[in-house]
């Protein structure tokens, strides 16, 4: 069996997996030989990625903003990392 990993990172509108996808990226260990994601974004929520067979392996910790910085714009903080293993022999 020749298995390779694909990693999907989703940035959601909130801390729950049912939040709307704001940004995404994918890293493909299959060098394009496995299933590819089409569209922008590939899923409307993180729950939809789970339903499509992706496994969540990491989520960002919930950190409150420092006092006085509650209204500052920064990085997208609700990051979820998913993976799927693709069997290239199948």
Secondary structure per residue as TSV (DSSP state, phi and psi in degrees):
chain	resnum	aa	ss	phi	psi
A	1	X	-	360.0	131.6
A	2	X	-	-110.3	94.2
A	3	X	E	-103.5	140.9
A	4	X	E	-134.0	155.6
A	5	X	E	-100.9	141.3
A	6	X	E	-117.1	138.4
A	7	X	E	-119.5	130.8
A	8	X	E	-119.8	126.6
A	9	X	E	-112.7	126.0
A	10	X	E	-119.1	135.1
A	11	X	E	-107.2	119.5
A	12	X	E	-105.5	165.0
A	13	X	S	-74.1	-12.3
A	14	X	S	-155.4	-178.0
A	15	X	S	-77.4	-9.4
A	16	X	S	-96.3	153.8
A	17	X	T	-66.3	-13.2
A	18	X	T	-88.9	4.7
A	19	X	S	-72.4	153.6
A	20	X	B	-69.1	138.6
A	21	X	E	-72.1	125.1
A	22	X	E	-100.5	-29.5
A	23	X	E	-157.9	159.1
A	24	X	E	-158.5	158.6
A	25	X	E	-152.7	156.9
A	26	X	E	-133.9	139.5
A	27	X	E	-116.4	126.2
A	28	X	E	-114.2	103.6
A	29	X	T	-75.3	-3.8
A	30	X	T	-90.0	-0.4
A	31	X	T	55.9	35.1
A	32	X	T	86.5	0.1
A	33	X	-	-81.4	-17.8
A	34	X	S	-94.6	-177.4
A	35	X	-	-61.9	140.6
A	36	X	-	-111.0	154.8
A	37	X	-	-93.8	130.8
A	38	X	-	-113.6	151.9
A	39	X	S	99.0	170.1
A	40	X	S	-143.3	104.5
A	41	X	S	-81.6	167.6
A	42	X	S	-72.5	-22.9
A	43	X	-	-139.6	147.0
A	44	X	S	-74.5	-27.9
A	45	X	B	-143.9	168.9
A	46	X	H	-67.1	-31.5
A	47	X	H	-61.0	-39.3
A	48	X	H	-63.5	-34.9
A	49	X	H	-65.0	-42.1
A	50	X	H	-61.1	-42.7
A	51	X	H	-66.2	-23.3
A	52	X	T	-89.6	4.1
A	53	X	T	103.1	-1.3
A	54	X	-	-73.6	144.3
A	55	X	E	-106.5	128.5
A	56	X	E	-78.7	130.0
A	57	X	E	-117.7	-12.9
A	58	X	E	-160.7	146.0
A	59	X	E	-136.8	151.9
A	60	X	-	-69.2	143.5
A	61	X	-	-69.1	149.9
A	62	X	-	-85.7	111.5
A	63	X	-	-117.3	126.8
A	64	X	-	-72.3	150.7
A	65	X	-	-68.4	152.7
A	66	X	-	-65.4	145.3
A	67	X	T	-54.5	133.0
A	68	X	T	90.1	-7.6
A	69	X	-	-117.1	18.2
A	70	X	T	-62.5	-26.5
A	71	X	T	-104.1	5.0
A	72	X	-	-79.0	143.5
A	73	X	-	-95.2	137.1
A	74	X	-	-143.9	-143.8
A	75	X	S	-72.0	163.7
A	76	X	-	-76.9	116.1
A	77	X	-	-93.3	-11.2
A	78	X	-	-100.4	76.2
A	79	X	E	-98.6	132.7
A	80	X	E	-125.5	133.5
A	81	X	E	-112.3	127.7
A	82	X	E	-120.1	157.8
A	83	X	E	-139.7	157.2
A	84	X	E	-143.6	147.8
A	85	X	E	-102.9	127.2
A	86	X	E	-110.2	126.1
A	87	X	E	-87.0	109.5
A	88	X	T	-76.3	-14.0
A	89	X	T	-84.0	-15.7
A	90	X	-	-73.3	360.0
